[in-house]
Amino acid sequence: MGQTVISAPQVLTGGYYPYDPVKNPLGQKTWTQYYKGSYPTNVTNGNNGSTVASRIIYGNGIYAFVSNQGALYYSTDAKNWNVQYVGNQVFYCIEYGNSIWILAGNAGVLYSGTPGGTWTARTSQFGGGAVISDVRWLSGLSLFVAAGQPTSSGACAISTSSDGITWTNRLNDTNSQAYYGAINYDSSTNTVAVACGTSSNNLYYSTNGTSWSVVNAFSGAAYQVQFMKGALNRWTAGNNNYYSSTSANIGSNWSSQNPTVYIAMNDNNRSITQNIGGNPRAFWEMQYDSVNNYYYQICPPVFNGGGSYGFVPTLLTYDASTIQTTRYYSSTSYFQGYPIIKAEPLIMSSLVASTGTPLTIQEYAYLNGVHIYILFSAGADNNLQIFTTA
């Protein structure tokens, strides 16, 4: 069944993030490595570089994610994992909705099918030279939305489908670039947003999926966008900085926020102040726990070389019911955010013997009451591991 380790949470006391046992009832988590194996490296249709995992999703009783090496990983209990190779394709995203599963990625490929079953290629409206970065199901609109970069360089494209088979192009903006193309959805207002990797027209949004508006929320590219529930109740986005809308309306004014600072543990168990938003790839989507009104977020590790981590990967727990008191740093710059009530260093595997390179976290999710994270190695053994709290 793999190794089982109980995490040792770091209790944060004083400072910005006081520890409260009443608001922190989850205690220690027991993580088990339920899968360990090699991933394929023979995909030739597109970039065959370092392996990248899609976000992990849960649909129709199945946990699943896909890699850019053409492999689909799925499980019904988050313990026993199956691997299916879906053609010679580079996949970046996966989604489930309306009893339909969707895989999409490089070269405009888009498939519909069933994990473990048959997959059928569909016409995505993106073209052969495109990159589909993200696909989301909008439950309130009964619609799939796909976003990415079409064949023309420096363009943002959005297409939609109700059945995952027939897709309609909704937007093609040659002044922006959705290579990142992250999609997020606020079901309370049926608002969907797409982050574009460009210095202008960086956020597109719609309340019906067919007509789209643009907001220049800030200067620079948008790598991620998310609607934050709870007390904050507004949209956030990030690149090298962190931004938020001034209300729940994504079309409202946006303001710059100082990136959240958390306390992490380094190899010598010393408290280290580290910036979450300093690296755009560290701005990971936060996972909402509706039972406890918490948000969870993974902060990836920092590797120093020579077989040691500068910062181990850390799972943060935020209290979504309380906004931290606004702290004014100047007349125009201020910070709003959730208080972090716990930080837990996560399990990491030993170094890859052939290269001396450690496994690194590629993706994390909190789904159906289960925490899941994926490790990939950059070494010659092409190792993949899945840890869960199931």
DRENPA-627515 format. One record per residue (C-alpha): residue in three letters; residue number from 1; x, y, z. Coordinates in steps of 0.1 Angstrom, whole numbers, plus 5000, padded with zeros to 4 digits. Each point is the difference from the previous one (the first is absolute). Layout:
<rs>
R romi loti   xx   yy   zz
R  ala  NUM    X    Y    Z
...
</rs>
This chain:
<rs>
R romi loti   xx   yy   zz
R  met    1 5000 5000 5000
R  gly    2 5030 5023 5003
R  gln    3 5016 5019 5028
R  thr    4 4977 5018 5025
R  val    5 5013 5030 5019
R  ile    6 4982 5023 5024
R  ser    7 5007 5037 4994
R  ala    8 5014 5021 5027
R  pro    9 4982 5034 4997
R  gln   10 5019 5031 5008
R  val   11 4979 5020 5025
R  leu   12 5002 5037 4992
R  thr   13 4999 5022 5031
R  gly   14 4999 5037 5003
R  gly   15 5008 5024 4972
R  tyr   16 4975 5003 4971
R  tyr   17 4986 4965 5003
R  pro   18 4990 4989 5035
R  tyr   19 4992 4963 5005
R  asp   20 4965 4993 5013
R  pro   21 4992 4964 5010
R  val   22 4963 5007 4997
R  lys   23 5003 5011 4964
R  asn   24 5026 4974 4992
R  pro   25 4983 4966 5008
R  leu   26 5015 4980 4971
R  gly   27 5031 4990 5019
R  gln   28 5027 4979 4984
R  lys   29 4995 4984 4966
R  thr   30 5010 4964 4991
R  trp   31 5015 4999 4965
R  thr   32 5004 4968 4982
R  gln   33 5020 4994 4968
R  tyr   34 4974 4980 4980
R  tyr   35 5018 5001 4966
R  lys   36 5036 4999 4988
R  gly   37 5010 4993 4964
R  ser   38 5017 5013 4969
R  tyr   39 4982 5022 4976
R  pro   40 5004 4997 4962
R  thr   41 5024 5022 4980
R  asn   42 4992 4989 4965
R  val   43 4975 5027 4991
R  thr   44 5010 5017 4968
R  asn   45 4970 5022 4991
R  gly   46 5012 5032 5017
R  asn   47 5024 5009 5028
R  asn   48 5014 4969 5016
R  gly   49 5020 5019 5027
R  ser   50 4995 4998 5038
R  thr   51 4968 4983 5010
R  val   52 4972 5023 5011
R  ala   53 4967 4989 5017
R  ser   54 4967 5016 4995
R  arg   55 4979 5010 5029
R  ile   56 4984 4971 5019
R  ile   57 4962 4998 4997
R  tyr   58 4972 4978 5015
R  gly   59 4970 4991 4979
R  asn   60 4974 4972 4999
R  gly   61 5018 4982 5029
R  ile   62 5034 5002 4983
R  tyr   63 5032 5019 5010
R  ala   64 5021 5007 4969
R  phe   65 5028 5020 4984
R  val   66 5019 4999 4967
R  ser   67 5036 5006 4991
R  asn   68 5017 5016 4970
R  gln   69 5015 4965 4993
R  gly   70 4966 4987 4988
R  ala   71 4991 4982 5032
R  leu   72 4967 5001 5019
R  tyr   73 5001 4991 5037
R  tyr   74 4967 4992 5017
R  ser   75 4986 4984 5031
R  thr   76 4966 4994 5017
R  asp   77 5014 5001 5036
R  ala   78 5032 5022 4997
R  lys   79 5019 4968 5010
R  asn   80 5000 4976 4971
R  trp   81 5012 5019 4969
R  asn   82 4997 4989 4964
R  val   83 5020 5013 4970
R  gln   84 4986 5003 4965
R  tyr   85 5020 5013 4970
R  val   86 4978 5021 4978
R  gly   87 5018 5002 4967
R  asn   88 5033 5018 4990
R  gln   89 4988 5033 5015
R  val   90 5011 5027 5023
R  phe   91 4972 5008 5025
R  tyr   92 4999 5029 5023
R  cys   93 4964 5000 5013
R  ile   94 4972 4977 5011
R  glu   95 4963 5007 5009
R  tyr   96 4968 4982 5008
R  gly   97 4964 5013 4995
R  asn   98 4966 4990 4987
R  ser   99 5011 4963 5001
R  ile  100 5029 5008 4977
R  trp  101 5038 4999 5005
R  ile  102 5023 5024 4980
R  leu  103 5037 4998 4994
R  ala  104 5018 5029 4981
R  gly  105 5035 5013 4994
R  asn  106 5027 5007 4975
R  ala  107 4993 5003 4962
R  gly  108 4964 5008 5007
R  val  109 4992 4964 5009
R  leu  110 4967 4994 5019
R  tyr  111 4986 4966 5008
R  ser  112 4967 4989 5017
R  gly  113 4996 4966 5015
R  thr  114 5001 4980 5033
R  pro  115 5029 4991 5023
R  gly  116 5010 4964 4991
R  gly  117 4977 5001 4970
R  thr  118 5001 5014 4965
R  trp  119 5011 5035 4991
R  thr  120 4990 5018 4968
R  ala  121 5017 5030 4985
R  arg  122 4978 5031 4995
R  thr  123 5005 5033 4981
R  ser  124 5009 5026 5026
R  gln  125 4999 5031 4978
R  phe  126 5036 5008 5011
R  gly  127 5019 4986 4970
R  gly  128 5031 4978 4997
R  gly  129 5025 5024 5013
R  ala  130 4980 5010 5031
R  val  131 5004 4994 5037
R  ile  132 4969 4994 5020
R  ser  133 5010 5010 5036
R  asp  134 4969 4993 5020
R  val  135 4964 4986 4997
R  arg  136 4973 5006 5026
R  trp  137 4964 4988 5004
R  leu  138 4976 5029 5010
R  ser  139 4972 4982 5019
R  gly  140 4977 5030 5001
R  leu  141 5002 5005 4963
R  ser  142 5003 4963 4990
R  leu  143 5030 5009 4978
R  phe  144 5036 4990 4995
R  val  145 5025 5029 4995
R  ala  146 5034 4994 4985
R  ala  147 5028 5027 4998
R  gly  148 5034 5002 4985
R  gln  149 5022 5013 4972
R  pro  150 4988 4993 4964
R  thr  151 5022 4996 4970
R  ser  152 5007 5037 4997
R  ser  153 5028 5011 5023
R  gly  154 4991 5025 5027
R  ala  155 4963 4992 5002
R  cys  156 4974 4990 5026
R  ala  157 4973 4975 4989
R  ile  158 4969 4988 5018
R  ser  159 4975 4974 4988
R  thr  160 4970 4983 5016
R  ser  161 4980 4968 4997
R  ser  162 4969 4986 5018
R  asp  163 5007 4964 4991
R  gly  164 5038 4998 4997
R  ile  165 4997 4990 4964
R  thr  166 4991 5031 4980
R  trp  167 5019 5031 5009
R  thr  168 4994 5036 4991
R  asn  169 5026 5028 4998
R  arg  170 4990 5029 5023
R  leu  171 5031 5022 5000
R  asn  172 5033 5005 4982
R  asp  173 5019 5030 5013
R  thr  174 5032 5006 4981
R  asn  175 5011 5027 5025
R  ser  176 5004 4975 5029
R  gln  177 5014 4966 5006
R  ala  178 4984 4972 5020
R  tyr  179 5029 4977 5002
R  tyr  180 4993 4997 5037
R  gly  181 4962 5002 4994
R  ala  182 4989 4991 5035
R  ile  183 4962 4999 5004
R  asn  184 4980 5005 5032
R  tyr  185 4963 5000 5007
R  asp  186 4978 5017 5026
R  ser  187 4969 4979 5001
R  ser  188 4981 5025 5022
R  thr  189 4999 5026 4972
R  asn  190 5007 4977 4970
R  thr  191 5031 5020 4992
R  val  192 5029 4983 4983
R  ala  193 5034 5016 4996
R  val  194 5031 4993 4978
R  ala  195 5035 5012 5009
R  cys  196 5021 5010 4970
R  gly  197 5038 5001 5000
R  thr  198 5004 5035 4986
R  ser  199 5006 5035 5011
R  ser  200 4966 5012 4987
R  asn  201 4965 4985 4999
R  asn  202 5011 4976 5028
R  leu  203 4966 4989 5013
R  tyr  204 4970 4990 4980
R  tyr  205 4967 4992 5016
R  ser  206 4964 4990 4992
R  thr  207 4967 4992 5017
R  asn  208 4986 4979 4972
R  gly  209 5030 4984 4983
R  thr  210 4992 5014 4966
R  ser  211 5007 5038 5003
R  trp  212 5033 5011 5016
R  ser  213 5012 5032 5016
R  val  214 5036 5010 5008
R  val  215 5014 5017 5030
R  asn  216 5036 5014 5002
R  ala  217 5002 4991 5037
R  phe  218 5037 5009 5003
R  ser  219 5032 5005 4981
R  gly  220 5017 4968 4989
R  ala  221 4990 4965 4992
R  ala  222 4974 4980 5020
R  tyr  223 5011 4965 5008
R  gln  224 4972 4990 5023
R  val  225 4965 5012 5009
R  gln  226 4976 4989 5027
R  phe  227 4968 5010 5018
R  met  228 5006 4998 5037
R  lys  229 4970 4990 5021
R  gly  230 4994 5008 5037
R  ala  231 5006 5034 5015
R  leu  232 5022 5012 4972
R  asn  233 4973 4995 4973
R  arg  234 5019 5014 4971
R  trp  235 5022 4990 4970
R  thr  236 5038 4997 5003
R  ala  237 5027 4996 4974
R  gly  238 5038 4997 5000
R  asn  239 5032 5002 4980
R  asn  240 5031 5013 5018
R  asn  241 4976 5019 5022
R  tyr  242 4966 4994 5015
R  tyr  243 4968 5019 4991
R  ser  244 4964 5000 5010
R  ser  245 4968 5016 4988
R  thr  246 4984 5026 5023
R  ser  247 4967 4982 5001
R  ala  248 4984 4967 4990
R  asn  249 4996 5014 4965
R  ile  250 5029 4990 4979
R  gly  251 4995 5031 4978
R  ser  252 5006 5023 5030
R  asn  253 5032 5018 5007
R  trp  254 5030 4979 5010
R  ser  255 5027 5008 5025
R  ser  256 5035 4987 5006
R  gln  257 5005 4979 5032
R  asn  258 5032 4991 5017
R  pro  259 5006 4962 4995
R  thr  260 4991 4978 5030
R  val  261 5030 4991 5022
R  tyr  262 5001 4967 5018
R  ile  263 5024 4982 5022
R  ala  264 5016 4969 4985
R  met  265 5024 4974 5013
R  asn  266 5034 4995 4984
R  asp  267 5023 4970 5003
R  asn  268 5013 5011 5034
R  asn  269 4965 5006 5014
R  arg  270 5005 5037 5003
R  ser  271 4972 5024 4994
R  ile  272 5003 5017 4967
R  thr  273 4979 5028 4986
R  gln  274 4992 4992 4964
R  asn  275 4979 5018 4974
R  ile  276 4971 4981 4984
R  gly  277 4994 5023 4971
R  gly  278 5036 5009 4991
R  asn  279 5001 4973 4973
R  pro  280 4970 4998 4977
R  arg  281 5002 4962 4999
R  ala  282 4997 4999 5038
R  phe  283 4966 5017 4998
R  trp  284 4981 4968 5002
R  glu  285 4962 4998 4999
R  met  286 4986 4999 5035
R  gln  287 4977 4970 5009
R  tyr  288 4968 5007 5018
R  asp  289 4987 4979 5029
R  ser  290 4963 5008 5003
R  val  291 4995 4979 5031
R  asn  292 5025 5020 5021
R  asn  293 5000 5032 4980
R  tyr  294 5038 4997 4994
R  tyr  295 5023 5005 4970
R  tyr  296 5030 4977 4994
R  gln  297 5030 5009 4979
R  ile  298 5033 4983 4992
R  cys  299 5032 5020 4999
R  pro  300 5025 4981 4978
R  pro  301 5035 4991 5013
R  val  302 5032 5019 4992
R  phe  303 5029 4978 4991
R  asn  304 5035 5012 5010
R  gly  305 5019 4974 4981
R  gly  306 5025 4975 5016
R  gly  307 4972 4979 5013
R  ser  308 4981 5024 5023
R  tyr  309 4969 5021 4999
R  gly  310 5001 5037 5008
R  phe  311 4963 4998 5008
R  val  312 4980 4969 5003
R  pro  313 4965 5000 4984
R  thr  314 4975 5013 5024
R  leu  315 4962 4996 5003
R  leu  316 4984 5032 5013
R  thr  317 4965 5001 5016
R  tyr  318 4982 5034 4999
R  asp  319 4969 5010 5019
R  ala  320 4976 5012 4973
R  ser  321 4975 5015 5026
R  thr  322 5023 5028 5011
R  ile  323 5019 5026 4980
R  gln  324 5032 5011 5016
R  thr  325 4999 5036 5011
R  thr  326 5010 5023 4972
R  arg  327 5036 5011 5006
R  tyr  328 5009 5033 4983
R  tyr  329 5036 5003 4988
R  ser  330 4994 5033 4982
R  ser  331 4971 5021 4989
R  thr  332 4995 4978 4969
R  ser  333 5015 4966 5008
R  tyr  334 4982 4976 5024
R  phe  335 4995 4964 5007
R  gln  336 4968 4979 5005
R  gly  337 5000 4962 5004
R  tyr  338 4990 4970 5020
R  pro  339 5019 4992 5032
R  ile  340 5021 4969 4996
R  ile  341 4992 4977 5030
R  lys  342 5023 4971 4992
R  ala  343 5030 4990 4979
R  glu  344 5009 4964 4994
R  pro  345 5033 4988 4984
R  leu  346 4991 4973 4976
R  ile  347 5017 4966 4993
R  met  348 5027 5000 4974
R  ser  349 5017 4969 4986
R  ser  350 5038 4993 4998
R  leu  351 5022 5014 4973
R  val  352 5000 4984 4966
R  ala  353 5033 4980 5001
R  ser  354 5009 5004 4964
R  thr  355 4998 5038 4999
R  gly  356 4999 5012 5036
R  thr  357 4968 5019 4992
R  pro  358 4971 4997 5025
R  leu  359 4964 4994 4992
R  thr  360 4980 5032 4999
R  ile  361 4963 5007 5005
R  gln  362 4982 5005 4967
R  glu  363 4964 5003 5012
R  tyr  364 4978 5000 5031
R  ala  365 4962 4998 5006
R  tyr  366 4974 4997 5028
R  leu  367 4971 4980 4986
R  asn  368 4971 4982 5016
R  gly  369 5017 5003 5034
R  val  370 5034 4986 4988
R  his  371 5033 5018 4996
R  ile  372 5021 4988 4970
R  tyr  373 5034 5011 4987
R  ile  374 5022 4987 4972
R  leu  375 5037 4997 4998
R  phe  376 5021 4998 4968
R  ser  377 5037 4995 4997
R  ala  378 5022 5017 4974
R  gly  379 5024 4971 5000
R  ala  380 5006 4971 4976
R  asp  381 4975 4977 5018
R  asn  382 4971 5023 4991
R  asn  383 4984 4993 5033
R  leu  384 4964 5010 5011
R  gln  385 4985 4996 5034
R  ile  386 4966 5008 5014
R  phe  387 4994 5007 5037
R  thr  388 4965 5004 5014
R  thr  389 4982 5001 5034
R  ala  390 4973 4975 4990
</rs>
